[in-house]
Amino acid sequence: MLHNYLLTFWRILLRNKVYTGLNIAGLAIGISSCILILLYIQDELSYDKHFDKADRIYKVTSSISMQGDKQTISTIPFPFASTLEQMYPDLEATVRLQGMPKQTVWFEDRMLNVEGLFFSDETFFDVFSHDFLLGNPTTVLQAPNTIVLTKDMAEKLFGSPQAAMGKVIRTSKRPLEVTGVIENPKQSHLKFTGLVSMTSFDKEAIAQKEKAWYNYTSHTYVLLKDPKQQSEFYNAVSGFGGSVMGPMYKKDNLNIEVNFYPHPITEIHLGESLSNEITPAGNRTNLYIFGFVAAFVLLIASINYTNLATARASKRAQEVGLRKTIGADRSQLVWQFLGESLLMTLIATVLALALVEFLLPSFNLLTDKNIDHSTLMSSHLLLALFALVVLITVLAGGYPAFFLSGFKPMTVLKSSRMPNSGGAMLRKSLVVTQFAISIALIICTIVVIKQMHYLKNSDLGFNKEQVMVIAIQPGDTAVVNHLASIKGELLQNPKITEVAATTYVPGDDIGTSLYHFPNGGAYEERSFNSIWVGFGFMDLLGAELVDGRFFSEDHPNDLNTVIINEATAKHLNWKNPVGQNIRAGDTDLKVIGMVKDFNYQSLHNAVQPLLIFPASGWAKYVTVRLSPEDVRSTISFVEEKWGAFDQKHPMEYYFLDEHFDKQYRAEEKMLTVFGYFTLLTVIIACMGLFGLAAFTAEERKKEIGIRKVLGSSVSDIVLLLSRDFAVLVLIAILIACPVAWYGMHIWLQDFAYKTELSWIMFAAASFIALAVALLTVSYQALKAASLDPVKTLRTQ
């Protein structure tokens, strides 16, 4: 029996090559798309789950409220850990990390700028399990001035992990001995290239840190002895702000409310986006979106199979009649057709896995992932693939199986016509569903493209184009002490129009600080975003001054001044802000200017109140505005002049527009992935429509021949065959437009500044879908209309 079924299946494949090819290709594309998205989702969900003690590790974060302004940050005061250990002795371990700015590292004649270095307590590897290539996990961070490197960093600095052990590298502040090398960290929010022992700070510095309750600079993790302590520990931590921090702030007359919250590390990556986080949080919404897209692609591929199977049912009606006549019952026929669907799906799955193997490197590049080929053999994915095969088999082959097996032998053997079982109506409904999904995805893609264009081309209130930003390495006195000379040298080039040093450029993270503002006869505490800029930087940006003036080297007293933006004046109800005073600690600062609101952060957020202070005597960047002509030679000129002042550090630079636009990287990634999969849904839908149109044209050959004999032109025939499909696409448009409008309306709420949902977007998507559908159908219609009617009528 099984041999007979397999033989029948093989004959069907050979006899219907076009339909078989369309089915298998559609299913293979659908399954491969689904696998790639599943790999992406699995990777996002795997963050921090590889640690041996992941179920017991928590990160403590802060929530600070000042005058109704609330800020949630991922860091807490340094002394929190040691105080918590005393108050809550049931902790197995605590570990603190403090980030280091980018460091220039020297080893012999090698020099490298390194990011991702952290000071760490020696308990780090007691809490976080890592694969050690060299070194003892229990002692590597005990001694002062020691460092543990990742494999990649060890290879960059020394060529191999073995060559790194025991070597001493130099930074601007201290030498560091390499005491361990670990395997590159797996997917984790805690990404680093090296860990420096916390004992590298001298005793006096540590003592000061243990008193620094107002400095929120420490990433603090705790390891519970038992996962069941979670509730008890949560209560202890959440009450810490009121019992410990509250009295401190009250003693200093500060109206600040602080709360602390423990977060399981496995929930950090896809949790709330917090300030000062080591790596940006993922986007759970994107996972839902990609999941829906995967389901849609799979659904469209399954619809193709169902459509083509039911369309060709008449060709197999007599086979069903004969099988039933010789004794086959309906259950046997159902299993036969489901078996055929299973075999078709398995063939498509094998092709899909080959496609995934081929596309995985490009997919990794597209999504900034590093998914390994071995992941394809993981138990989770194999289980998901098995479920996928079963689902497609039932989804795609279920209706044809029950539909075909239900034919009555006498009916189908007496007539070559297929019994009326609603197959035509089902096919039309499925075509509408396919194109409704495709059109909705096209609309969404157009809206995302329009929003990204809006974000990158909106008037930000400053000019981000042609601004070169050169990073000053920490401790680089050769540059800081000669900023005036560097500026003079660079301005000798006529293609350099402005130069300014600064500690901040738009797109950088913004710090929030507490200030006092006059309110009646007293001062009121409020927190504000604050930045420090160099003389001439606001002019270089092209920011517009509304009142007063910018900082100037010609005014020595500007060191105790501040500039505000319009949002600050509005927030404080100041109608004439210039001349007002702001108190920072014990220092009174005079407002000398008000700048027009500019978007110093991404357009996800409305412009917030901002205080701008002069950064005199220190800087993180030198910014250079270039003319657009011959930029490459101008950059070479800057590199030459810079090298004359700083021969110890490699010059690193970027352009301000690229730096600012990095804030939209998540949206760009979503757009790229979304666009590719939208294209796939359209292709798969058109493949099904192509096969359906070919079948329809074949079924109506006799009618077409008669119409041509009676005088119908080729264009009349093409119009006749295309009209029914055009109606189905128009119905799909009516369904897709409101659904897509609702989805995009919700998505755009994440942006304070957003594009409008205009009718043109919906019209463009509808036109694209209709045009593609008609082109697909017209090919088959034109082919059928061009046949010789004499031959057609003779063979019918």
C-alpha positions in Angstrom: 0.0 0.0 0.0 2.7 2.5 1.0 4.7 1.6 -2.2 1.6 2.3 -4.2 1.1 5.7 -2.5 4.7 6.7 -3.1 4.5 5.7 -6.7 1.3 7.7 -7.2 3.0 10.7 -5.5 6.0 10.4 -7.8 3.9 10.2 -10.9 2.0 13.4 -9.8 5.2 15.2 -9.4 6.4 14.3 -12.9 3.1 14.9 -14.5 2.6 18.4 -13.1 6.1 19.8 -13.1 5.0 23.5 -13.1 2.5 23.2 -10.2 4.9 21.0 -8.3 7.7 23.5 -8.8 5.5 26.4 -7.7 4.4 24.5 -4.6 7.8 23.4 -3.5 9.5 26.7 -4.3 6.8 28.7 -2.4 6.9 26.4 0.6 10.7 26.4 0.6 10.9 30.2 0.6 8.2 30.4 3.2 9.9 27.8 5.5 13.4 29.3 5.1 12.0 32.8 5.9 10.3 31.4 9.0 13.5 29.6 10.1 15.6 32.7 9.8 13.1 34.7 11.8 12.9 32.0 14.4 16.7 32.0 14.7 16.6 35.8 15.2 13.9 35.5 17.9 15.6 32.6 19.6 18.9 34.6 19.7 17.1 37.7 21.2 15.4 35.5 23.8 18.7 33.7 24.8 20.4 36.8 26.3 22.1 36.0 29.6 20.5 32.5 29.9 23.8 30.7 29.4 25.2 31.7 32.8 25.2 28.7 35.2 23.5 30.7 38.0 21.3 32.9 35.8 18.1 32.0 37.8 19.7 33.6 40.9 21.4 36.7 39.4 19.8 40.1 39.7 20.8 43.5 38.7 19.8 46.4 40.9 18.7 49.6 39.2 17.6 53.1 40.3 14.5 55.3 40.0 15.1 58.9 40.9 12.2 61.4 41.3 12.9 65.1 41.7 10.0 67.6 41.7 7.8 65.2 39.7 10.6 64.4 37.2 11.3 60.7 37.2 14.4 59.1 35.7 15.2 55.4 35.7 18.9 54.4 35.3 20.7 51.1 35.3 23.4 52.3 37.8 23.4 52.8 41.6 25.8 54.3 44.2 29.0 52.4 44.7 28.5 51.9 48.5 25.1 50.2 47.9 26.6 46.7 47.5 28.6 46.6 50.8 25.7 48.2 52.8 23.2 45.7 51.3 25.5 42.8 52.3 25.4 44.0 55.9 21.6 44.5 55.9 20.8 41.3 54.0 23.4 38.6 54.9 21.6 35.9 52.8 23.4 37.0 49.6 25.9 34.6 48.2 27.9 37.3 46.4 27.7 40.9 45.0 29.8 42.3 42.1 30.2 45.9 41.0 31.3 47.1 37.5 32.4 50.6 36.7 32.8 51.6 33.1 36.0 53.1 31.7 36.2 55.5 28.8 37.9 54.4 25.7 41.5 53.8 26.5 44.6 53.9 24.3 46.6 50.7 25.2 50.3 50.3 24.5 52.3 47.1 24.3 55.8 47.4 23.1 55.5 49.1 19.7 51.7 48.3 19.3 49.1 50.9 20.0 45.3 50.3 20.1 42.2 52.3 21.1 40.1 49.9 23.2 36.4 50.2 24.2 34.5 48.0 26.6 36.8 48.0 29.6 35.4 47.9 33.1 36.7 48.0 36.7 35.3 44.9 38.4 35.2 43.3 41.9 37.1 40.1 42.2 33.8 38.2 42.7 32.8 38.7 39.1 33.6 35.1 38.0 31.9 33.7 41.1 28.7 35.3 39.8 29.1 35.1 36.1 30.4 31.8 34.6 32.7 32.2 31.7 34.9 29.7 29.8 38.5 30.3 30.8 41.2 29.7 28.2 44.0 30.7 30.6 44.1 31.8 34.3 42.4 30.9 37.6 38.9 32.3 37.9 39.1 32.7 41.7 42.3 34.8 41.7 42.6 36.6 38.4 41.0 39.9 39.7 42.5 39.9 43.2 45.7 41.7 42.8 45.9 45.5 41.9 46.6 46.5 38.3 45.5 43.2 36.7 43.3 42.6 33.7 41.4 39.7 32.2 41.0 39.9 28.4 38.5 38.3 26.0 40.0 36.0 23.4 39.4 38.6 20.6 41.1 41.4 22.5 44.0 39.1 23.4 44.5 38.2 19.8 44.3 41.9 18.7 47.0 42.9 21.2 49.3 39.9 21.3 48.4 37.6 18.4 47.2 34.8 20.6 45.8 34.1 24.1 48.9 32.2 25.1 51.1 35.1 24.2 49.0 37.5 26.3 49.4 35.7 29.7 51.8 37.5 32.1 52.4 40.4 29.7 52.0 44.0 30.9 50.1 46.6 28.9 50.1 50.3 29.6 47.2 52.8 29.7 47.4 56.5 30.3 47.0 56.0 34.1 48.4 52.6 35.0 50.2 49.5 33.8 48.0 46.3 33.8 49.2 42.7 33.9 47.2 40.1 32.0 46.2 37.4 34.5 43.6 35.6 32.4 42.0 35.1 29.0 38.4 34.0 28.6 36.4 32.8 25.6 34.5 35.6 23.9 31.3 36.3 25.9 28.1 34.8 24.5 24.8 36.7 24.0 24.6 39.0 27.0 23.7 42.6 27.9 27.0 42.5 29.8 29.5 43.0 26.9 33.1 43.8 27.6 36.6 43.4 26.1 38.4 43.4 29.4 38.0 43.5 33.2 40.4 45.5 35.4 40.6 44.6 39.1 38.8 47.1 41.3 41.7 47.0 43.7 43.7 49.0 41.0 42.2 52.0 42.8 44.3 53.0 45.8 42.8 52.7 49.3 42.0 56.4 49.5 40.1 56.3 46.2 38.1 53.2 47.4 37.3 54.9 50.7 36.0 57.9 48.8 33.9 55.7 46.6 32.4 54.0 49.6 31.1 57.4 50.7 29.8 58.5 47.3 26.1 57.9 47.8 25.1 60.7 45.4 27.1 59.3 42.4 25.1 56.7 40.4 28.0 55.1 38.5 28.1 51.4 39.6 26.5 48.5 37.7 25.7 46.2 40.7 24.7 42.6 40.5 23.7 40.2 43.3 23.7 36.4 43.5 21.0 34.9 45.8 21.7 31.6 47.6 18.3 30.3 46.6 15.9 31.4 43.8 13.1 31.2 46.3 14.5 34.3 48.0 13.3 36.5 45.2 10.3 37.9 46.9 12.1 38.5 50.2 15.0 40.1 48.4 12.8 42.4 46.3 11.1 43.7 49.5 14.6 44.4 51.0 15.9 46.2 48.0 12.7 48.3 47.3 12.7 49.5 50.9 16.4 50.5 50.8 15.7 53.9 49.2 13.4 55.1 51.9 15.3 53.6 54.9 18.9 54.4 53.9 18.9 57.1 51.1 15.9 59.0 52.3 17.4 60.2 55.6 20.7 61.2 53.8 18.9 63.4 51.3 16.7 64.9 54.0 19.7 65.8 56.1 21.2 67.7 53.1 17.8 69.4 52.5 17.4 67.7 49.1 13.9 66.9 48.0 14.7 63.6 46.2 12.9 60.3 46.2 15.0 57.2 45.3 13.8 53.7 44.8 15.8 50.6 43.9 14.6 47.6 41.9 16.1 44.2 41.3 15.8 42.8 37.8 16.5 39.1 36.8 19.4 39.3 34.3 17.5 37.2 31.8 14.9 40.0 31.5 17.3 42.9 31.1 17.9 42.7 27.3 14.2 42.8 26.4 13.1 44.8 29.4 12.7 48.5 30.1 15.2 50.8 28.3 17.2 52.4 31.1 19.8 55.2 31.0 23.5 54.3 31.4 22.9 50.6 30.4 26.0 48.8 29.3 24.4 47.8 26.0 21.1 49.2 24.5 18.0 47.2 25.3 16.4 45.0 22.6 13.0 45.7 21.3 10.3 43.2 22.2 7.8 44.9 19.9 10.1 44.1 16.9 10.1 40.4 18.0 6.3 40.4 17.8 6.4 42.1 14.4 8.9 39.7 13.0 6.9 36.8 14.4 3.8 38.0 12.7 5.7 38.4 9.4 7.0 34.9 9.7 3.5 33.6 10.2 2.2 35.6 7.3 4.9 34.3 4.9 4.2 30.8 6.0 0.4 31.3 5.7 0.8 32.7 2.1 3.0 29.7 1.1 0.4 27.3 2.6 -2.4 29.1 0.8 -0.6 28.6 -2.5 -0.5 24.8 -1.9 -4.2 24.7 -0.9 -5.2 26.8 -3.9 -3.4 24.8 -6.5 -4.4 21.5 -4.9 -8.1 22.4 -5.0 -7.8 24.0 -8.4 -6.5 20.7 -9.8 -9.0 18.6 -7.9 -11.0 17.9 -11.1 -7.9 16.1 -12.6 -7.9 13.7 -9.6 -11.7 13.3 -9.2 -11.8 10.1 -11.3 -8.8 8.7 -9.4 -10.8 9.2 -6.2 -13.9 7.6 -7.7 -11.9 4.5 -8.9 -10.2 4.1 -5.5 -13.5 4.2 -3.7 -15.1 1.8 -6.2 -12.4 -0.8 -5.5 -12.9 -0.5 -1.8 -10.9 2.4 -0.5 -12.7 4.2 2.4 -12.5 7.9 3.0 -10.0 7.7 5.9 -7.5 5.9 3.6 -7.9 8.7 1.0 -7.5 11.4 3.6 -4.2 9.8 4.8 -3.1 9.5 1.2 -3.5 13.2 0.5 -2.1 14.2 3.8 0.8 11.9 3.1 1.4 13.7 -0.2 1.3 17.0 1.5 3.8 15.7 4.1 6.2 14.5 1.4 5.9 17.8 -0.5 6.6 19.7 2.8 9.6 17.5 3.6 11.1 18.2 0.2 10.5 21.9 0.7 12.0 21.7 4.2 15.2 20.2 2.9 15.5 22.9 0.3 14.6 25.5 2.9 17.5 24.3 5.2 19.9 24.5 2.3 18.6 28.1 1.6 19.1 29.0 5.3 22.7 27.7 5.3 23.4 29.8 2.2 21.7 32.9 3.4 22.8 32.9 7.1 26.0 34.9 6.6 24.0 37.7 4.8 21.2 37.5 7.4 23.8 37.9 10.2 25.2 41.0 8.4 21.7 42.3 7.9 20.6 42.0 11.6 24.0 42.6 13.4 23.8 39.0 14.7 26.4 36.2 14.9 24.1 33.2 14.7 26.2 30.1 14.2 25.3 27.3 11.7 25.4 24.8 14.6 22.3 26.6 15.9 20.3 24.8 13.1 20.9 21.6 14.9 19.8 22.8 18.3 17.0 20.8 20.0 14.8 23.9 20.3 15.0 24.6 16.6 14.6 21.0 15.5 11.4 20.8 17.7 10.1 24.0 16.1 10.9 22.7 12.7 9.0 19.5 13.4 6.0 21.5 14.6 6.3 23.6 11.5 6.3 20.6 9.2 3.2 19.2 10.9 1.5 22.6 10.8 2.1 23.1 7.1 1.0 19.6 6.3 -2.3 20.1 8.1 -2.7 23.7 7.0 -1.8 23.2 3.4 -3.0 19.7 2.8 -5.9 19.4 5.2 -8.6 21.0 3.1 -7.6 19.3 -0.2 -7.5 15.9 1.6 -11.0 16.2 3.0 -12.3 18.0 -0.1 -11.0 15.4 -2.6 -11.8 12.4 -0.4 -15.4 13.5 -0.2 -16.3 12.9 -3.9 -19.0 10.4 -4.6 -17.8 7.6 -7.0 -21.0 7.6 -9.2 -20.9 11.4 -9.6 -17.3 11.7 -10.6 -17.2 8.6 -12.9 -20.4 9.6 -14.8 -19.0 13.1 -15.6 -15.7 14.7 -16.2 -16.9 17.8 -14.4 -15.8 18.3 -10.8 -18.6 18.2 -8.2 -19.6 21.5 -6.7 -18.0 21.5 -3.2 -17.3 25.2 -2.7 -13.7 24.9 -4.0 -13.9 27.9 -6.2 -15.2 30.1 -3.4 -12.4 28.9 -1.1 -9.8 29.7 -3.8 -11.1 33.2 -4.1 -11.2 33.7 -0.4 -7.6 32.5 -0.1 -6.4 34.7 -2.9 -8.0 37.7 -1.1 -6.3 36.7 2.1 -2.9 36.4 0.4 -3.1 39.8 -1.2 -4.6 41.4 1.8 -1.5 40.3 3.8 0.9 41.3 1.0 -0.7 44.8 0.6 -0.8 45.4 4.3 2.9 44.6 4.5 3.7 46.8 1.5 1.8 49.7 3.2 3.7 49.1 6.4 7.0 49.1 4.5 6.2 52.4 2.8 5.2 54.0 6.1 8.5 52.9 7.7 10.5 54.2 4.8 8.7 57.5 4.9 9.2 57.8 8.7 12.9 57.0 8.4 13.3 59.6 5.7 11.4 62.1 7.9 13.7 61.3 10.9 16.9 61.8 8.8 15.8 64.9 6.9 13.8 66.9 9.4 15.0 70.3 10.6 16.7 69.5 13.9 17.4 73.1 14.8 21.1 72.7 14.0 23.2 71.7 11.0 24.6 68.2 11.4 26.1 67.9 7.9 29.8 68.1 7.1 30.9 68.2 10.8 33.9 66.0 11.5 34.2 64.9 15.2 37.7 64.0 16.5 37.8 62.1 19.8 40.3 63.3 22.4 41.7 60.3 24.2 41.3 60.4 28.0 44.4 62.0 29.6 45.7 63.3 26.3 47.2 66.5 27.6 49.2 67.0 24.4 45.9 67.9 22.7 44.0 69.5 25.6 46.9 71.9 26.4 47.2 73.0 22.8 43.6 73.3 21.6 44.1 76.9 20.6 47.1 76.0 18.5 45.3 73.1 16.9 42.4 75.3 16.0 44.8 77.9 14.4 46.6 75.2 12.4 43.4 73.7 11.1 41.8 77.0 10.1 44.7 77.6 7.8 42.9 75.3 5.3 40.3 77.4 3.4 38.1 74.3 3.2 37.8 74.3 7.0 35.3 76.9 8.0 35.0 76.4 11.8 36.7 74.6 14.6 35.5 74.1 18.2 36.4 71.9 21.2 33.5 70.5 23.2 32.6 67.7 25.7 29.3 67.0 24.0 27.9 66.5 20.5 24.2 65.8 19.6 23.4 62.1 19.8 25.5 61.6 22.9 23.9 60.4 26.1 22.6 63.3 28.2 23.3 63.5 32.0 20.7 64.8 34.4 21.7 67.0 37.4 19.9 68.7 40.3 19.8 72.5 40.3 18.1 75.2 42.3 15.8 77.8 40.7 14.4 81.0 42.3 10.7 80.7 43.3 9.4 83.6 45.2 11.9 84.3 48.0 13.3 80.7 48.1 15.1 78.3 45.7 13.3 75.2 44.4 15.1 72.0 43.4 14.6 70.6 39.9 16.5 68.2 37.7 17.5 69.1 34.2 19.3 67.7 31.3 22.8 69.3 31.2 25.6 69.5 28.6 28.9 71.2 28.5 30.2 72.8 25.3 33.3 74.6 24.2 33.5 78.2 23.0 32.2 78.6 19.5 30.6 75.1 19.4 27.0 76.5 19.3 28.0 78.7 16.4 29.5 75.7 14.6 26.3 73.8 15.0 24.3 76.7 13.6 22.0 76.8 16.6 19.7 79.8 16.5 20.0 82.3 19.4 16.6 83.7 20.5 17.8 86.1 23.2 21.2 87.1 24.7 24.4 85.7 23.5 26.6 82.5 23.3 29.7 81.8 25.4 32.8 83.7 24.3 36.5 83.7 25.2 36.3 87.5 25.2 34.1 87.3 28.4 36.2 85.7 31.2 33.2 85.7 33.5 31.4 83.2 31.3 32.7 80.4 33.4 29.8 81.1 35.8 27.1 81.5 33.2 24.5 79.2 31.5 22.5 79.2 28.3 19.0 77.6 28.3 16.7 76.4 25.6 13.1 77.6 25.0 11.7 74.4 26.6 13.5 75.4 29.9 12.0 78.9 29.8 8.6 77.5 29.2 9.0 74.9 32.0 10.0 77.5 34.5 7.5 80.1 33.2 10.3 82.6 32.5 9.1 85.3 30.0 12.5 87.1 30.2 15.1 84.5 31.1 18.2 86.4 30.3 19.6 87.7 33.6 17.9 85.1 35.7 20.0 83.1 38.2 20.4 79.3 38.6 22.2 77.8 41.5 24.4 74.7 41.1 25.6 73.6 44.5 26.9 76.8 46.1 27.6 78.6 42.9 25.2 81.1 41.3 25.1 81.0 37.5 23.7 83.7 35.4 21.6 83.0 32.3 23.2 84.9 29.4 21.3 83.5 26.5 18.4 81.4 25.3 18.7 79.2 22.2 15.9 78.1 20.0 14.8 74.5 20.8 16.9 72.0 18.8 16.7 68.2 18.8 19.8 67.3 20.8 18.3 63.8 21.2 16.5 61.5 18.7 13.1 62.4 17.4 11.6 59.6 19.5 11.4 62.2 22.2 10.1 65.8 22.3 12.7 68.5 23.0 13.3 68.5 26.8 14.4 71.4 28.9 18.2 71.8 28.6 20.9 73.7 30.5 24.1 74.4 28.5 27.3 75.2 30.4 30.7 76.3 29.2 33.4 73.6 29.2 36.5 75.6 29.8 39.9 73.9 30.0 38.6 70.4 29.2 37.1 68.7 26.2 36.3 65.3 24.8 36.1 66.2 21.1 37.4 68.7 18.6 34.7 69.4 16.0 35.6 70.6 12.5 33.1 71.9 9.9 34.3 71.1 6.4 33.4 72.5 3.0 31.7 69.8 0.8 34.3 70.1 -1.9 37.2 67.6 -1.9 36.4 66.2 1.6 39.0 63.4 1.3 41.9 65.7 0.9 40.7 67.9 3.8 40.5 64.9 6.1 44.1 64.0 5.1 45.1 67.6 6.0 43.4 67.3 9.4 45.1 63.9 10.1 48.5 65.4 9.3 48.1 68.4 11.5 46.6 66.3 14.3 49.5 63.9 14.2 52.0 66.7 14.7 50.4 67.4 18.1 49.6 63.9 19.2 52.0 61.2 18.3 51.0 58.8 21.2 47.4 58.1 20.1 45.9 57.2 16.8 43.4 59.8 15.5 39.8 58.6 15.6 37.0 60.5 14.0 33.4 60.2 12.7 30.9 62.5 11.1 28.2 64.1 13.2 25.3 63.1 10.9 26.3 59.4 11.0 26.7 59.6 14.8 23.3 61.2 15.3 21.5 58.8 12.9 22.8 55.8 14.9 19.9 56.5 17.3 17.6 55.1 14.6 19.6 51.9 14.1 16.8 49.7 15.5 14.3 51.2 13.1 16.7 50.8 10.1 17.3 47.2 11.0 13.6 46.6 11.3 13.0 48.3 7.9 15.6 46.3 6.1 14.4 42.9 7.5 10.7 44.0 7.1 11.4 45.1 3.5 13.0 41.8 2.4 10.3 39.7 3.9 7.5 41.9 2.4 9.1 41.3 -1.0 9.1 37.6 -0.3 5.4 37.6 0.6 4.6 39.4 -2.7 6.8 36.9 -4.7 5.1 33.9 -3.1 1.6 35.3 -3.6 2.4 36.0 -7.2 3.8 32.4 -7.7 0.4 31.1 -6.4 -1.5 33.5 -8.6 0.7 32.5 -11.6 -0.2 28.9 -11.1 -3.9 29.6 -10.5 -4.0 31.8 -13.6 -2.4 29.0 -15.7 -4.9 26.5 -14.4 -7.9 28.9 -15.1 -6.6 29.6 -18.6 -6.2 25.8 -19.3 -9.8 25.1 -18.0 -11.3 27.8 -20.2 -9.4 26.9 -23.4 -12.6 25.8 -25.2 -14.5 29.0 -24.1 -11.5 31.1 -25.3 -11.5 29.3 -28.7 -15.2 29.9 -29.2 -14.9 33.5 -28.3 -12.0 34.0 -30.8 -14.0 32.3 -33.6 -16.9 34.7 -32.8 -14.6 37.7 -33.2 -13.1 38.5 -29.8 -9.7 40.1 -29.9 -6.6 39.1 -27.9 -7.1 42.1 -25.7 -10.7 41.1 -25.0 -9.6 37.7 -23.9 -6.8 39.0 -21.7 -9.3 41.4 -20.1 -11.8 38.6 -19.6 -9.3 36.4 -17.8 -7.7 39.2 -15.8 -11.0 40.8 -14.6 -11.9 38.2 -12.0 -8.4 38.3 -10.4 -8.5 42.1 -10.4 -11.7 42.1 -8.4 -10.2 39.8 -5.8 -7.2 42.1 -5.4 -9.5 45.1 -5.1 -11.3 43.3 -2.3 -8.0 42.6 -0.7 -7.1 46.3 -0.9 -10.3 47.2 1.0 -9.4 44.8 3.8 -5.7 45.6 4.0 -5.9 49.4 4.1 -7.7 49.9 7.4 -5.7 47.1 9.1 -2.4 48.6 8.0 -3.5 52.1 9.0 -4.3 50.9 12.5 -1.0 49.0 12.9 1.1 51.9 11.6 -0.8 54.4 13.7 0.2 52.4 16.8 3.8 52.0 15.7 4.2 55.8 15.1 3.2 56.5 18.7 6.8 55.6 19.7 7.9 58.9 18.0 7.4 62.4 19.3 7.9 63.6 15.7 6.3 61.5 13.0 5.2 61.6 9.4 1.5 61.7 8.5 -0.4 58.7 7.3 -1.5 60.1 3.9 -3.8 58.5 1.4 -0.9 58.5 -1.2 0.9 55.7 0.8 -2.1 53.5 0.6 -2.8 54.3 -3.0 0.8 53.6 -3.9 0.8 50.2 -2.2 -2.6 49.3 -3.8 -1.3 50.3 -7.2 1.9 48.2 -6.8 -0.1 45.1 -5.7 -2.7 45.5 -8.4 -0.1 46.1 -11.1 2.0 43.1 -10.0 -1.1 40.8 -9.9 -2.3 41.9 -13.3 1.2 41.4 -14.8 1.3 38.0 -13.3 -2.1 37.0 -14.6 -1.8 38.8 -17.9 1.2 36.6 -18.9 -0.9 33.5 -18.7 -4.0 35.2 -20.2 -2.0 36.5 -23.2 -0.5 33.0 -23.7 -4.0 31.4 -23.7 -5.4 34.1 -25.9 -2.7 33.6 -28.5 -3.5 29.9 -29.1 -4.9 28.9 -32.4 -8.7 28.4 -31.8 -8.9 25.6 -34.4 -6.4 23.5 -32.5 -8.0 24.3 -29.2 -11.5 23.3 -30.3 -10.3 20.2 -32.0 -8.5 18.9 -28.9 -11.3 19.7 -26.4 
